Amino acid sequence: PPPPSPSPPLPVCKAETRYVIVFDISGSMACQGTTCSAGQPKPIINAKTYMKTVVGSLGLSTSSSLVQATLVTFDSGVYRPLAWTNNATAMNTAIDGLCNGNQNTCSGYTNIAGGLQDAFTLLSGIPSSFGGAKVVILLTDGQGNRPIPSTSNTVGSNPVAYQAAMNIKGSGATLISLGFNGAILTALNGYASVDPNCVGVASGRRHVYAGATIDDLESFLQQIAKAICGDNVECASPPLDQPACNTERSAWDDVNTQCGTECRAQINQFSSGIQYRTCTNFCAGVGRKCVSGSSSCTSGTTTTCNTIRSDSSYTCRCGDPLYF
């Protein structure tokens, strides 16, 4: 048979834009705490290659300051490996150097909240005279589980990651969510901006591109490049169906037992390790509002979502998507 036709080149952004790439370097990106298929490379390896392809569509050029980008990474903490630059080679070198370069030894938890907060801080530092577009590109393979709330902090209805996402979108920036592996679609939807070109096509469709592996995101490259450039005139976001809560909960982190047919699960590590402290915080990590907490799967005392727990496990019932 004839060889497959080459993929069309990605569109290159030309308008004045500032990009913040928020890149997950937590342990799961190097198969820490997860099982990688035999013979398969660590997710971080393909994620680096993928993101460098995305960088190629940003329009970075050392001959012009029209387009600039910066890089934020997160595991348990948050880091800035590269300041604002118009140099695509410098950006790609910084991406190659993540997780100790060729060793690809990522570690730590998943502080999506911190990464988004830092992205907002960087956007806030852009001079008010800047008249171009602002875009945040989030790439993650997991469920946010940092920062740990303080013993007195129940967070309430606007958990940290979603508040940061609200701030980013409220500043006029576009937030694009790229997720794979253990990323929770409901959470990615909650972070992302609505695609304005999808009005009338699919109400509320968001800039979310997700797949089981990083390779699955390859099929979205054209759509992502159009969304990033902001000059598309058609709906660029794929029609990703919102999964039912009972279906999605099998992918939640730290689930000891799935409880019944309601959207409930017994969660491990309330008093050690992850330390969610409240069901509000746990449910927010999977992109949902909390309905209630209880002391066991089948019976026990029902309490409010913001009751601070010190148990090693506790049952949370989550509900509707936490969209802003």
Summary of the structure (lengths in Angstrom):
residues: 324
radius of gyration: 19.8
end to end distance: 49.0
largest distance: 66.3
contacts: 1078
relative contact order: 0.14
helix: 29%
strand: 23%
